[in-house]
């Protein structure tokens, strides 16, 4: 949420690149923005080359004109620092700014996110530009946020990074002996005698024999993932400090990208004034997939509202099939973002480019240059609705009694593992459990391993392969005090450095779960065992743990192979609570049935009773709640309202028991007094 007295409604607008256009077009843009009810623009995202033509020269003349024009036309500004793509002169004069790829290839000038995060030149000039921008525009009262760089990402393996990696390791481990211990360098005679012996893990070293996903030394590659995320975060933080020096009251963000693997967003969230992210689902994404990304982003700052910084008005340009959003879908997906915590609805891009790789990406203003398009009419209609809603929803939050643990270290470590199966997919397993809750309209929070669990009745931690120091104790206390905890196959194997915890799997979780996993059977794609639970047969695939009960109760057993009869589903009473273990990957039907049963027992209820295809979620503040009803189905449906309220979009009032019609792609937001 952009917490500012400058913001009185859900901000509506997006990325505007007037520097790509002659000035005579700007006035026409202002006219069209008014027609579309646009009230905020993100400016200056990729203007570094124009702003700084050489090391010593800055030219803000054109940006000054743009800033004056948008202010005169009543537009608020999300001000970017332009540092996502360095100018050509920098690559020519300071080649250390260029990244080195995983295969050792040094890049040339081109593309974007092409700067080494540990380049002294990049850090010097990016901070200088951010500071000059903040100093110059600090008195513009229409700047509502700073937007540092843009969609940070990627990795670098250059000499700058290798040197910085050694420093990072020395600060973390202090001695070379400790480094050798946590990396288990006694294996394959990899003992390091000095921190200078450390090299980056890429195709020239530890990842040569594999495919860029796995590695010979998981601990080394895992630490490099952490280091890379920290290095890029440091670039963000030094720009953050540069703008805060002159504009301490303007909130600062950068646009994240959902479940983006290279960066530990929970760590990033600590240094962002508010979370913002870019939502670009593929045309075949289903509603729960998209909802999960929104909820994950909301979870990065403890459930606070976030900003939807980018989405396409109509079509993306990088998917294999760039399918149009059908009529009503842009509106539906915009409200879905708001339903899950967004306090802005913003787009990339405002005017469609004429050249390069985004010229066929959708825009508010298409190549025809007028308001006479289907997309513009839909944009204008949604803008008018958001003006009518005003400040009603701003700051309201989601209340959930179920949580899912998401941990980037676990993601990296699980998929770096040299075995047991390439079918193990951290995000897919997380999504399966999220879908089971979401499609029953049960609110979900995402939490990190650092967060307090006590407010939740149910905590699910799929593929908790790495049980970090102290997290087992947190879970132990949570379950002892009455909580329900669920984890899955391939959990509890290793500690923070990817070293196996001896004494049997699931390591530190054995007493909580009341089981011992002796071995695991990795089934090839297409193969499956099975089990019966409550009279229904479900598949057991991907990885089947062969486990022994040590206090837990077996709820279901494998039906075939030499481990027929061994438990596949267990429940352990521990203190006042219970801990469940699901020893294999199963089907959506199983997850829905089993999780639904647990939620029913715990009194975790769906937020509304609605027809299939309708998503229901709630945001609330101290006085009122807002029930969002979103029809993702192919037909219009009738929804019976269970509590009196007023639809803040249409203005229609309903009593308990009334029927509300939701058209295809229809949306209602029912305001109810608490």
C-alpha positions as CSV (number, residue, x, y, z in Angstrom):
1,X,0.0,0.0,0.0
2,X,1.3,3.5,-0.9
3,X,0.6,5.0,2.5
4,X,0.3,8.7,1.8
5,X,-2.2,11.5,2.2
6,X,-1.7,12.1,-1.5
7,X,-3.6,8.9,-2.3
8,X,-7.4,9.0,-1.8
9,X,-8.4,6.1,-4.1
10,X,-7.1,3.0,-5.8
11,X,-4.4,4.4,-8.1
12,X,-5.1,3.7,-11.8
13,X,-2.5,4.1,-14.6
14,X,0.9,2.6,-15.4
15,X,4.2,2.9,-17.3
16,X,4.4,5.9,-19.5
17,X,7.4,6.4,-21.8
18,X,7.0,9.9,-23.4
19,X,10.8,10.0,-24.0
20,X,10.1,7.6,-26.9
21,X,7.7,10.1,-28.6
22,X,7.8,13.6,-30.1
23,X,6.5,16.3,-27.8
24,X,3.4,17.0,-29.9
25,X,2.0,13.6,-29.0
26,X,2.2,14.3,-25.2
27,X,-0.8,16.7,-25.2
28,X,-2.9,14.0,-27.0
29,X,-1.8,11.5,-24.4
30,X,-3.0,13.8,-21.6
31,X,-6.4,14.1,-23.3
32,X,-6.7,10.3,-23.6
33,X,-5.6,9.7,-20.0
34,X,-8.4,12.0,-18.8
35,X,-10.9,10.0,-20.9
36,X,-9.6,6.7,-19.4
37,X,-9.7,8.1,-15.8
38,X,-6.0,7.6,-15.5
39,X,-4.6,9.3,-12.4
40,X,-1.0,7.9,-12.0
41,X,1.9,7.3,-14.3
42,X,5.2,5.6,-13.8
43,X,7.9,7.8,-15.4
44,X,11.5,7.5,-16.2
45,X,11.9,3.7,-16.1
46,X,14.4,3.4,-19.0
47,X,15.8,7.0,-19.5
48,X,19.3,6.7,-18.2
49,X,20.9,7.0,-21.6
50,X,18.9,10.2,-22.3
51,X,19.5,11.7,-18.8
52,X,23.3,11.1,-18.7
53,X,25.0,11.1,-22.2
54,X,28.5,10.8,-20.6
55,X,30.2,10.4,-17.3
56,X,30.0,14.0,-16.3
57,X,26.9,15.4,-18.1
58,X,23.3,15.2,-16.9
59,X,20.4,16.6,-19.0
60,X,17.0,16.8,-17.3
61,X,15.5,19.3,-19.7
62,X,13.1,16.8,-21.3
63,X,12.2,15.1,-18.1
64,X,11.5,18.5,-16.6
65,X,8.9,19.2,-19.4
66,X,7.3,15.8,-18.8
67,X,7.1,16.4,-15.1
68,X,5.5,19.8,-15.5
69,X,3.0,18.5,-18.0
70,X,1.8,15.6,-15.9
71,X,1.5,17.8,-12.8
72,X,-0.4,20.4,-14.8
73,X,-2.8,17.7,-15.9
74,X,-3.4,16.4,-12.3
75,X,-1.5,13.2,-12.7
76,X,0.4,11.6,-9.8
77,X,3.8,10.1,-10.5
78,X,5.6,6.9,-9.5
79,X,9.1,8.1,-10.2
80,X,11.6,5.6,-11.4
81,X,15.4,5.9,-11.2
82,X,16.1,4.6,-14.7
83,X,18.9,2.3,-13.6
84,X,17.7,-1.0,-15.1
85,X,19.8,-0.6,-18.2
86,X,23.1,1.2,-18.2
87,X,24.0,3.5,-21.1
88,X,26.3,2.5,-23.9
89,X,29.1,4.8,-22.9
90,X,29.4,3.0,-19.5
91,X,29.9,-0.4,-21.2
92,X,32.6,1.1,-23.4
93,X,34.5,3.0,-20.7
94,X,33.9,0.6,-17.8
95,X,33.7,-2.9,-19.2
96,X,33.6,-4.3,-15.7
97,X,29.9,-3.3,-15.7
98,X,29.1,-6.1,-18.1
99,X,27.8,-9.4,-16.8
100,X,29.4,-12.8,-17.3
101,X,27.0,-15.7,-18.0
102,X,26.8,-19.1,-16.3
103,X,28.9,-20.6,-19.1
104,X,31.7,-18.0,-18.6
105,X,30.7,-15.8,-21.6
106,X,31.2,-12.1,-21.0
107,X,28.3,-10.1,-22.4
108,X,28.5,-7.0,-24.5
109,X,26.3,-3.9,-24.3
110,X,22.6,-4.8,-25.0
111,X,19.4,-6.0,-23.6
112,X,18.6,-4.9,-20.0
113,X,19.5,-6.2,-16.5
114,X,22.9,-6.4,-18.1
115,X,24.8,-4.7,-15.3
116,X,27.0,-6.6,-12.9
117,X,25.6,-6.0,-9.4
118,X,29.1,-5.9,-7.9
119,X,30.6,-3.5,-10.5
120,X,32.0,-0.4,-8.8
121,X,31.2,1.6,-11.9
122,X,27.5,0.5,-11.9
123,X,27.1,1.2,-8.2
124,X,28.8,4.6,-8.5
125,X,26.8,5.9,-11.4
126,X,23.4,4.4,-10.4
127,X,23.5,5.9,-7.0
128,X,24.7,9.3,-8.4
129,X,21.7,9.3,-10.8
130,X,19.2,8.3,-8.1
131,X,20.5,11.1,-5.9
132,X,20.4,13.7,-8.6
133,X,16.8,12.8,-9.5
134,X,15.7,13.0,-5.9
135,X,17.4,16.3,-5.3
136,X,15.9,17.8,-8.5
137,X,12.3,16.6,-8.0
138,X,12.0,16.5,-4.3
139,X,9.5,19.4,-4.2
140,X,7.0,17.9,-6.6
141,X,4.0,17.2,-4.5
142,X,2.5,14.8,-7.0
143,X,5.3,12.1,-6.6
144,X,3.6,9.4,-4.6
145,X,6.4,6.7,-4.7
146,X,9.9,6.0,-5.8
147,X,10.4,3.1,-8.2
148,X,14.0,1.8,-8.0
149,X,15.3,0.3,-11.2
150,X,12.9,-2.2,-12.7
151,X,12.2,-6.0,-12.4
152,X,15.6,-6.8,-10.8
153,X,16.9,-10.2,-11.7
154,X,19.4,-12.4,-13.4
155,X,22.9,-13.6,-12.2
156,X,26.5,-12.7,-12.8
157,X,29.7,-14.8,-12.6
158,X,32.4,-12.3,-13.3
159,X,35.6,-11.4,-11.5
160,X,33.8,-8.6,-9.6
161,X,31.3,-11.1,-8.3
162,X,34.0,-13.8,-7.5
163,X,35.9,-11.3,-5.3
164,X,32.7,-10.1,-3.6
165,X,31.6,-13.7,-3.0
166,X,34.8,-14.3,-1.1
167,X,34.2,-11.3,1.1
168,X,30.6,-12.3,1.6
169,X,31.7,-15.8,2.7
170,X,34.4,-14.5,5.0
171,X,31.8,-12.2,6.7
172,X,29.4,-15.1,7.0
173,X,31.7,-18.0,8.1
174,X,34.7,-16.0,9.6
175,X,37.3,-18.9,9.1
176,X,38.3,-21.1,6.2
177,X,37.8,-24.1,8.5
178,X,34.2,-23.3,9.0
179,X,33.7,-22.8,5.3
180,X,35.2,-26.2,4.7
181,X,32.8,-27.7,7.2
182,X,29.6,-26.2,5.9
183,X,30.6,-27.0,2.3
184,X,31.7,-30.5,3.2
185,X,34.8,-30.0,1.1
186,X,36.4,-33.3,2.3
187,X,34.2,-34.8,-0.4
188,X,36.2,-35.1,-3.7
189,X,39.3,-33.5,-2.1
190,X,37.8,-30.0,-2.3
191,X,39.5,-28.6,0.8
192,X,40.0,-24.8,0.6
193,X,43.3,-23.5,2.1
194,X,42.4,-19.8,1.8
195,X,39.3,-17.8,0.8
196,X,41.2,-16.9,-2.4
197,X,40.7,-20.6,-3.4
198,X,37.0,-20.0,-3.8
199,X,35.7,-19.6,-7.4
200,X,32.2,-19.0,-8.6
201,X,30.1,-22.1,-9.1
202,X,29.2,-22.2,-12.8
203,X,29.9,-24.3,-15.9
204,X,33.6,-23.7,-15.5
205,X,33.6,-25.2,-12.1
206,X,31.0,-27.0,-9.9
207,X,28.1,-27.0,-12.4
208,X,30.1,-28.3,-15.4
209,X,28.9,-31.9,-15.3
210,X,25.2,-31.0,-14.9
211,X,22.6,-29.0,-16.7
212,X,22.7,-25.6,-15.0
213,X,20.1,-26.7,-12.5
214,X,21.9,-29.3,-10.4
215,X,25.5,-29.0,-9.1
216,X,28.3,-31.1,-7.7
217,X,28.4,-29.1,-4.5
218,X,24.9,-28.1,-3.3
219,X,26.3,-26.0,-0.4
220,X,28.5,-23.9,-2.7
221,X,25.8,-23.3,-5.3
222,X,23.2,-22.6,-2.6
223,X,25.5,-19.9,-1.0
224,X,26.0,-18.4,-4.4
225,X,22.2,-18.1,-4.9
226,X,22.1,-16.3,-1.5
227,X,25.0,-14.1,-2.4
228,X,23.5,-13.2,-5.8
229,X,20.2,-12.2,-4.2
230,X,22.0,-10.2,-1.6
231,X,24.2,-8.5,-4.1
232,X,21.3,-7.3,-6.2
233,X,19.4,-6.3,-3.1
234,X,22.4,-4.2,-2.1
235,X,22.1,-2.3,-5.4
236,X,18.5,-1.6,-4.5
237,X,19.3,-0.5,-1.0
238,X,22.0,2.0,-1.9
239,X,19.6,3.7,-4.4
240,X,16.9,3.5,-1.7
241,X,19.2,5.5,0.7
242,X,20.1,8.0,-2.1
243,X,16.5,9.0,-2.7
244,X,15.5,8.9,1.0
245,X,18.2,11.4,1.7
246,X,16.1,14.1,-0.1
247,X,12.6,12.7,0.1
248,X,12.3,10.8,3.4
249,X,8.5,10.9,3.4
250,X,8.0,9.4,-0.1
251,X,7.7,5.6,0.0
252,X,10.1,3.5,-2.0
253,X,9.5,0.2,-3.9
254,X,10.7,-1.9,-6.8
255,X,8.5,-4.1,-9.0
256,X,8.8,-7.8,-8.1
257,X,7.7,-10.7,-10.2
258,X,5.8,-13.2,-8.1
259,X,7.5,-16.6,-7.5
260,X,10.7,-15.5,-9.2
261,X,13.4,-18.0,-8.3
262,X,16.7,-16.0,-8.3
263,X,15.8,-13.5,-5.6
264,X,14.7,-14.2,-2.0
265,X,11.8,-11.9,-1.9
266,X,11.0,-12.4,1.8
267,X,14.4,-10.9,2.5
268,X,13.8,-8.1,0.0
269,X,10.4,-7.3,1.6
270,X,12.2,-6.1,4.7
271,X,13.8,-3.2,2.8
272,X,10.8,-2.1,0.7
273,X,8.3,0.5,2.0
274,X,5.6,-1.4,0.2
275,X,5.5,-4.4,-2.1
276,X,4.7,-3.9,-5.8
277,X,4.7,-6.6,-8.5
278,X,4.0,-7.3,-12.1
279,X,1.3,-9.8,-13.0
280,X,1.6,-11.5,-16.4
281,X,-0.2,-14.9,-16.3
282,X,-0.1,-17.1,-19.3
283,X,-3.4,-17.5,-21.3
284,X,-3.8,-21.0,-19.8
285,X,-3.3,-20.0,-16.2
286,X,-6.1,-21.0,-13.9
287,X,-7.5,-18.6,-11.2
288,X,-5.8,-20.2,-8.2
289,X,-2.4,-19.9,-9.9
290,X,-2.8,-16.2,-10.3
291,X,-4.4,-15.7,-6.9
292,X,-1.4,-17.6,-5.3
293,X,1.0,-15.1,-6.8
294,X,-1.0,-12.2,-5.3
295,X,-1.2,-13.8,-1.9
296,X,2.6,-14.6,-2.0
297,X,3.3,-10.9,-2.7
298,X,1.0,-9.8,0.1
299,X,2.8,-12.1,2.5
300,X,6.2,-10.5,1.9
301,X,5.2,-7.7,4.4
302,X,3.0,-9.5,6.8
303,X,-0.2,-9.2,4.9
304,X,-0.1,-5.5,4.2
305,X,-1.7,-4.3,0.9
306,X,0.5,-4.2,-2.1
307,X,0.7,-2.4,-5.5
308,X,-0.2,-4.1,-8.8
309,X,2.5,-2.2,-10.7
310,X,2.1,-3.8,-14.1
311,X,-0.3,-6.0,-16.1
312,X,-1.1,-6.0,-19.7
313,X,-4.3,-4.3,-20.8
314,X,-4.8,-6.8,-23.6
315,X,-1.9,-9.0,-24.7
316,X,1.6,-9.9,-23.7
317,X,4.4,-10.2,-26.3
318,X,6.7,-12.9,-24.8
319,X,4.4,-16.0,-24.3
320,X,4.5,-18.7,-26.9
321,X,1.0,-17.8,-27.8
322,X,0.1,-14.2,-27.2
323,X,-3.6,-14.7,-26.8
324,X,-5.8,-11.6,-26.3
325,X,-7.6,-11.1,-23.0
326,X,-11.2,-11.7,-23.8
327,X,-13.7,-8.9,-23.2
328,X,-14.1,-8.5,-19.4
329,X,-11.0,-10.4,-18.4
330,X,-8.8,-7.3,-17.9
331,X,-11.5,-6.0,-15.5
332,X,-11.9,-9.4,-13.8
333,X,-8.2,-9.9,-13.3
334,X,-7.8,-6.3,-12.1
335,X,-10.4,-6.9,-9.4
336,X,-8.8,-10.2,-8.6
337,X,-5.6,-8.4,-7.7
338,X,-7.6,-5.9,-5.5
339,X,-9.5,-8.8,-3.9
340,X,-6.1,-10.3,-2.8
341,X,-4.7,-7.0,-1.4
342,X,-3.8,-4.6,-4.3
343,X,-4.4,-0.9,-3.6
344,X,-3.4,0.0,-7.2
345,X,-4.4,-1.2,-10.7
346,X,-1.6,-0.3,-13.1
347,X,-0.5,-1.4,-16.6
348,X,2.4,-1.7,-18.9
349,X,2.2,0.2,-21.1
350,X,0.3,3.5,-21.6
351,X,1.2,4.0,-25.2
352,X,2.3,1.1,-27.5
353,X,5.9,1.4,-28.7
354,X,6.7,1.4,-32.4
355,X,9.9,-0.6,-32.3
356,X,11.9,-3.3,-30.5
357,X,10.6,-6.3,-28.6
358,X,7.6,-4.7,-26.8
359,X,6.0,-3.0,-29.8
360,X,3.3,-5.7,-29.9
361,X,2.7,-5.7,-26.1
362,X,-0.7,-4.4,-25.2
363,X,-1.3,-0.7,-24.2
364,X,-3.9,1.7,-23.1
365,X,-3.3,3.7,-26.3
366,X,-2.8,1.4,-29.3
367,X,-0.9,2.1,-32.5
368,X,-4.1,3.6,-34.0
369,X,-3.6,6.4,-31.4
370,X,-7.3,7.1,-30.6
371,X,-9.9,6.1,-28.0
372,X,-11.8,4.1,-30.6
373,X,-10.6,0.6,-29.5
374,X,-12.2,-2.1,-27.5
375,X,-9.3,-2.1,-25.0
376,X,-9.5,1.6,-24.4
377,X,-13.2,1.5,-23.8
378,X,-12.7,-1.3,-21.2
379,X,-9.9,0.7,-19.6
380,X,-12.1,3.8,-19.4
381,X,-15.0,1.9,-17.9
382,X,-12.9,0.3,-15.2
383,X,-11.3,3.7,-14.4
384,X,-14.8,5.2,-13.9
385,X,-15.7,2.3,-11.6
386,X,-12.6,2.8,-9.5
387,X,-13.3,6.5,-9.2
388,X,-16.8,5.6,-7.9
389,X,-15.3,3.2,-5.3
390,X,-12.9,5.9,-4.1
391,X,-11.1,5.2,-0.9
392,X,-13.5,2.5,0.4
393,X,-11.1,-0.4,0.1
394,X,-7.8,1.3,0.7
395,X,-5.8,-0.3,3.5
396,X,-8.2,-3.1,4.2
397,X,-6.6,-6.5,4.8
398,X,-7.2,-10.2,4.5
399,X,-7.8,-12.3,7.7
400,X,-6.6,-15.9,7.2
401,X,-6.5,-18.9,9.6
402,X,-4.5,-21.1,7.2
403,X,-1.0,-20.4,6.1
404,X,1.5,-21.9,3.7
405,X,5.3,-21.7,4.4
406,X,7.3,-20.4,1.4
407,X,11.1,-20.3,1.6
408,X,13.5,-19.4,-1.2
409,X,16.3,-21.4,0.4
410,X,14.2,-24.4,0.4
411,X,13.3,-23.8,-3.3
412,X,16.9,-23.5,-4.3
413,X,18.1,-26.4,-2.2
414,X,15.3,-28.8,-3.1
415,X,15.8,-28.4,-6.9
416,X,19.7,-28.3,-6.6
417,X,19.6,-31.7,-4.9
418,X,21.6,-34.4,-6.7
419,X,18.6,-36.8,-6.6
420,X,16.2,-38.3,-6.0
421,X,14.0,-37.1,-8.8
422,X,13.9,-34.4,-11.4
423,X,10.1,-34.4,-11.1
424,X,10.4,-32.7,-7.7
425,X,9.1,-29.2,-8.2
426,X,8.9,-26.9,-5.2
427,X,6.5,-24.3,-6.6
428,X,4.2,-26.9,-8.1
429,X,3.8,-28.7,-4.8
430,X,3.1,-25.4,-3.0
431,X,0.6,-24.6,-5.7
432,X,-1.2,-27.9,-5.3
433,X,-1.8,-27.2,-1.6
434,X,-2.7,-23.6,-2.2
435,X,-5.2,-24.6,-4.9
436,X,-6.9,-27.0,-2.5
437,X,-7.6,-24.1,-0.2
438,X,-8.3,-21.4,-2.8
439,X,-10.8,-23.4,-4.8
440,X,-12.7,-24.0,-1.6
441,X,-12.6,-20.2,-1.0
442,X,-10.6,-20.5,2.1
443,X,-8.3,-17.5,2.8
444,X,-4.6,-18.2,2.8
445,X,-1.5,-16.3,4.0
446,X,2.0,-17.0,2.9
447,X,4.6,-16.9,5.7
448,X,8.4,-17.2,5.9
449,X,10.2,-19.4,8.3
450,X,10.9,-16.4,10.4
451,X,7.3,-15.4,11.1
452,X,5.1,-16.2,14.1
453,X,2.7,-19.1,13.5
454,X,0.5,-18.7,16.6
455,X,-2.4,-16.8,14.9
456,X,-3.0,-19.7,12.4
457,X,-5.1,-22.9,13.0
458,X,-3.4,-24.7,10.1
459,X,0.2,-24.3,8.8
460,X,1.2,-26.2,5.6
461,X,4.9,-26.5,4.7
462,X,5.2,-28.6,1.5
463,X,8.7,-30.0,0.6
464,X,10.3,-28.6,3.7
465,X,13.6,-30.3,2.6
466,X,15.7,-27.8,4.6
467,X,14.6,-27.4,8.2
468,X,16.5,-24.3,9.2
469,X,18.0,-23.7,12.6
470,X,15.2,-22.8,15.1
471,X,12.3,-23.5,12.7
472,X,11.7,-27.0,14.1
473,X,11.4,-25.5,17.6
474,X,8.9,-22.9,16.3
475,X,6.8,-25.7,14.8
476,X,7.2,-27.8,17.9
477,X,5.8,-25.0,20.1
478,X,3.1,-24.3,17.6
479,X,1.8,-27.9,17.6
480,X,2.2,-28.3,21.3
481,X,-0.1,-25.3,21.8
482,X,-2.8,-26.8,19.6
483,X,-1.8,-25.9,16.1
484,X,-2.1,-28.3,13.1
485,X,1.0,-28.7,11.0
486,X,1.3,-30.5,7.7
487,X,4.4,-31.3,5.7
488,X,5.2,-33.7,2.9
489,X,7.7,-36.1,1.4
490,X,11.3,-35.0,1.1
491,X,11.1,-32.8,4.2
492,X,13.5,-32.4,7.1
493,X,16.5,-33.9,5.3
494,X,19.1,-31.1,5.7
495,X,20.0,-28.1,7.8
496,X,20.8,-24.5,6.6
497,X,23.9,-25.5,4.6
498,X,22.4,-28.5,2.9
499,X,24.2,-30.9,5.1
500,X,22.1,-34.0,6.0
501,X,20.8,-34.2,9.5
502,X,21.9,-37.6,10.8
503,X,19.7,-40.0,12.8
504,X,17.1,-40.6,10.1
505,X,14.7,-38.5,8.1
506,X,12.8,-36.2,8.7
507,X,15.6,-35.1,11.0
508,X,14.6,-32.4,13.4
509,X,10.9,-33.0,12.7
510,X,10.8,-36.7,13.6
511,X,9.4,-36.2,17.1
512,X,6.7,-33.8,15.9
513,X,5.6,-36.1,13.1
514,X,6.1,-39.3,15.0
515,X,7.7,-41.1,12.0
516,X,11.0,-42.3,10.6
517,X,11.6,-42.3,6.8
518,X,13.9,-45.2,5.9
519,X,14.2,-44.6,2.1
520,X,12.3,-43.1,-0.8
521,X,11.2,-44.5,-4.2
522,X,11.5,-42.0,-7.1
523,X,8.9,-43.1,-9.6
524,X,9.5,-42.2,-13.3
525,X,7.0,-39.9,-15.0
526,X,3.8,-41.8,-15.7
527,X,4.2,-44.4,-12.9
528,X,2.3,-44.3,-9.7
529,X,1.5,-46.3,-6.6
530,X,-1.9,-45.7,-4.9
531,X,-3.6,-45.6,-1.6
532,X,-7.2,-45.6,-0.3
533,X,-8.4,-42.9,2.1
534,X,-12.0,-42.7,3.4
535,X,-13.1,-45.2,0.7
536,X,-11.5,-43.3,-2.3
537,X,-8.5,-44.3,-4.2
538,X,-5.8,-41.7,-4.9
539,X,-2.4,-41.9,-6.7
540,X,1.0,-41.8,-5.0
541,X,3.6,-40.5,-7.4
542,X,6.9,-38.6,-7.9
543,X,8.5,-39.7,-4.6
544,X,7.1,-42.3,-2.3
545,X,8.6,-42.3,1.2
546,X,8.9,-45.6,2.9
547,X,8.3,-44.8,6.5
548,X,7.9,-46.4,10.0
549,X,5.5,-45.2,12.7
550,X,7.1,-43.9,15.9
551,X,4.0,-42.7,17.7
552,X,2.0,-41.5,14.7
553,X,-1.2,-43.1,13.4
554,X,-1.3,-44.4,9.9
555,X,-4.3,-43.0,8.0
556,X,-3.6,-44.8,4.7
557,X,-1.1,-47.2,3.2
558,X,0.5,-48.0,-0.2
559,X,-1.5,-50.5,-2.2
560,X,1.3,-52.1,-4.3
561,X,5.0,-52.9,-4.8
562,X,7.3,-54.3,-2.1
563,X,6.3,-51.5,0.3
564,X,2.6,-52.4,0.1
565,X,1.0,-51.8,3.5
566,X,3.5,-49.2,4.6
567,X,2.0,-45.8,5.7
568,X,1.6,-43.1,3.1
569,X,-0.5,-40.7,5.2
570,X,0.1,-40.2,8.9
571,X,-1.2,-38.1,11.8
572,X,0.7,-37.6,15.1
573,X,-0.9,-36.1,18.2
574,X,1.7,-33.9,19.8
575,X,0.8,-31.8,22.8
576,X,-2.5,-30.2,22.2
577,X,-2.1,-30.3,18.4
578,X,-1.5,-32.6,15.5
579,X,1.1,-33.0,12.8
580,X,0.4,-34.7,9.4
581,X,2.7,-36.2,6.9
582,X,1.9,-36.8,3.3
583,X,4.5,-39.3,2.0
584,X,4.0,-38.9,-1.7
585,X,2.8,-36.5,-4.3
586,X,-0.9,-37.1,-5.1
587,X,-3.8,-35.6,-7.0
588,X,-5.7,-32.3,-6.8
589,X,-8.7,-34.3,-5.7
590,X,-6.8,-35.8,-2.7
591,X,-5.4,-32.4,-1.6
592,X,-8.9,-30.8,-1.8
593,X,-10.5,-33.7,0.1
594,X,-7.9,-34.0,2.8
595,X,-7.2,-30.3,3.4
596,X,-11.0,-29.7,3.3
597,X,-11.5,-32.3,6.0
598,X,-8.8,-30.8,8.2
599,X,-10.3,-27.3,7.7
600,X,-13.8,-28.5,8.5
601,X,-12.6,-30.0,11.8
602,X,-10.8,-26.8,12.7
603,X,-13.7,-24.6,11.8
604,X,-11.9,-22.9,9.0
605,X,-14.8,-22.0,6.8
606,X,-15.0,-20.8,3.2
607,X,-15.7,-17.1,3.0
608,X,-18.8,-17.7,1.0
609,X,-20.9,-20.5,-0.4
610,X,-20.7,-20.0,-4.2
611,X,-21.1,-21.9,-7.4
612,X,-18.2,-23.6,-9.1
613,X,-16.0,-21.1,-11.0
614,X,-16.7,-18.3,-8.7
615,X,-13.9,-17.0,-6.5
616,X,-14.8,-15.5,-3.2
617,X,-12.4,-13.6,-0.9
618,X,-12.7,-11.0,1.8
619,X,-10.8,-7.8,2.7
620,X,-11.7,-6.0,5.9
621,X,-10.9,-3.1,8.2
622,X,-12.1,-2.3,11.8
623,X,-15.6,-1.3,10.7
624,X,-16.6,-3.2,7.5
625,X,-15.7,-6.2,5.4
626,X,-15.7,-6.4,1.6
627,X,-16.8,-9.7,0.0
628,X,-15.3,-10.0,-3.5
629,X,-17.2,-12.3,-5.9
630,X,-15.4,-13.0,-9.2
631,X,-16.9,-15.2,-11.9
632,X,-14.1,-17.1,-13.7
633,X,-16.6,-19.5,-15.3
634,X,-17.9,-19.6,-18.8
635,X,-21.5,-18.7,-18.0
636,X,-23.5,-16.3,-15.9
637,X,-24.4,-17.7,-12.4
638,X,-26.6,-16.8,-9.5
639,X,-25.0,-16.4,-6.0
640,X,-27.1,-16.4,-2.9
641,X,-26.0,-13.7,-0.5
642,X,-25.6,-14.9,3.0
643,X,-25.4,-11.5,4.7
644,X,-26.9,-8.1,4.0
645,X,-24.7,-5.6,2.2
646,X,-24.3,-3.2,-0.7
647,X,-22.3,-3.8,-4.0
648,X,-20.0,-0.8,-4.1
649,X,-19.6,-1.2,-7.8
650,X,-23.3,-1.3,-8.9
651,X,-24.8,0.3,-5.8
652,X,-27.3,-2.5,-5.5
653,X,-28.3,-3.6,-2.0
654,X,-28.9,-7.2,-0.9
655,X,-30.5,-8.9,2.1
656,X,-29.5,-12.3,3.4
657,X,-31.0,-14.9,1.1
658,X,-31.2,-12.6,-1.9
659,X,-29.9,-13.9,-5.2
660,X,-27.2,-11.9,-7.0
661,X,-26.5,-12.4,-10.7
662,X,-22.9,-12.6,-11.8
663,X,-22.4,-12.4,-15.6
664,X,-19.5,-14.2,-17.3
665,X,-16.3,-12.4,-16.0
666,X,-18.7,-10.5,-13.6
667,X,-17.5,-8.9,-10.4
668,X,-19.4,-7.8,-7.2
669,X,-17.9,-6.3,-4.1
670,X,-20.4,-6.5,-1.2
671,X,-19.7,-4.1,1.6
672,X,-21.0,-5.4,5.0
673,X,-21.0,-3.9,8.4
674,X,-19.1,-5.9,11.0
